[in-house]
Amino acid sequence: MRLSARNQLAGTVAAVEVGAVMTVVKVDLPGGQQITSSVTKEAVDELGLTVGSPVTVVIKSTEVMLAVD
C-alpha cells in the first residue's frame, strides 16, 4: 500500500490495552523510543494486532504541538 503521508515509522507492537470501545496500542520504535496510538477495538481486531506484530505508524496531522516548562 502506498500513502501520501510522509511521516511513517516502522515498529513493533509492544502492548495492547483493550477498553470497552477504544484500545491503546503502544509501539516500540528503533532507538528505544515508543509511540502510543488510540484506535477502536474493532480496528485492532480487523488488523489482528497483537504484541510482537510488525506495524507502520502513519502520522498525518495538520497540527503538532510541543510544550516545555
Contact map, one row per residue, 1 for C-alpha under 8 A:
111000000000000000000000000000000000000000000000000000000000000000000
111100000000000000000000000000000000000000000000000000000000000000000
111111000000000000000000000000000000000000000000000000000000000000000
011111000000000000000000000000000000000000000000000000000000000000000
001111110000000000000000000000000000000000000000000000000111000000000
001111110000000000000000000000000000000000000000000000000111000000000
000011111000000000000000000000000000000000000000000000000111000000000
000011111100000000000000000000000000000000000000000000011110000000000
000000111110000000000000000010000000000000000000000000011100000000000
000000011111000000000000000011000000000000000000000001111000000000000
000000001111100000000000001111000000000000000000000001111000000000000
000000000111110000000000001110000000000000000000001111100000000000000
000000000011111100000000111100000000000000000000111111100000000000000
000000000001111100000000111100000000000000000000001100000000000000000
000000000000111110000001111000000000000000000000011000000000000000000
000000000000111111000011110000000000000000000000111000000000000000000
000000000000001111100011100000000000000000000000000000000000000000000
000000000000000111111111000000000000000010000000000000000000000000000
000000000000000011111111000000000000000010000000000000000000000000000
000000000000000001111110000000000000000010000000000000000000000000000
000000000000000001111110000000000000000110000000000000000000000000000
000000000000000001111111000000000000011110000000000000000000000000000
000000000000000111111111100000000000011110010000000000000000000000000
000000000000001111100111110000000001111000000000000000000000000000000
000000000000111110000011111000000001111000000000000000000000000000000
000000000000111100000001111100000111100000000000000000000000000000000
000000000011111000000000111110000111000000000000000000000000000000000
000000000011110000000000011111011110000000000000000000000000000000000
000000001111000000000000001111111110000000000000000000000000000000000
000000000110000000000000000111111000000000000000000000000000000000000
000000000000000000000000000011111000000000000000000000000000000000000
000000000000000000000000000111111100000000000000000000000000000000000
000000000000000000000000000111111110000000000000000000000000000000000
000000000000000000000000011110011111000000000000000000000000000000000
000000000000000000000000011110001111100000000000000000000000000000000
000000000000000000000001111000000111110000000000000000000000000000000
000000000000000000000001110000000011111000000000000000000000000000000
000000000000000000000111100000000001111100000000000000000000000000000
000000000000000000000111100000000000111110110000000000000000000000000
000000000000000000001110000000000000011111110000000000000000000000000
000000000000000001111110000000000000001111111000000000000000000000000
000000000000000000000000000000000000000111111100000000000000000000000
000000000000000000000000000000000000001111111110000000000000000000000
000000000000000000000010000000000000001111111111100000000000000000000
000000000000000000000000000000000000000011111111100000000000000000000
000000000000000000000000000000000000000001111111000000000000000000000
000000000000000000000000000000000000000000111111100000000000000000000
000000000000000000000000000000000000000000011111110000000000000000000
000000000000100100000000000000000000000000011011111010000000000000000
000000000000101100000000000000000000000000000001111110000000000000000
000000000001111100000000000000000000000000000000111110000000000000000
000000000001110000000000000000000000000000000000011111000000000000000
000000000001100000000000000000000000000000000000111111100000000000000
000000000111100000000000000000000000000000000000000111110000000000000
000000000111100000000000000000000000000000000000000011111000000000000
000000011110000000000000000000000000000000000000000001111100000000000
000000011110000000000000000000000000000000000000000000111110000000000
000011111000000000000000000000000000000000000000000000011111000000000
000011110000000000000000000000000000000000000000000000001111100000000
000011100000000000000000000000000000000000000000000000000111110000000
000000000000000000000000000000000000000000000000000000000011111100000
000000000000000000000000000000000000000000000000000000000001111100000
000000000000000000000000000000000000000000000000000000000000111110000
000000000000000000000000000000000000000000000000000000000000111111000
000000000000000000000000000000000000000000000000000000000000001111100
000000000000000000000000000000000000000000000000000000000000000111110
000000000000000000000000000000000000000000000000000000000000000011111
000000000000000000000000000000000000000000000000000000000000000001111
000000000000000000000000000000000000000000000000000000000000000000111
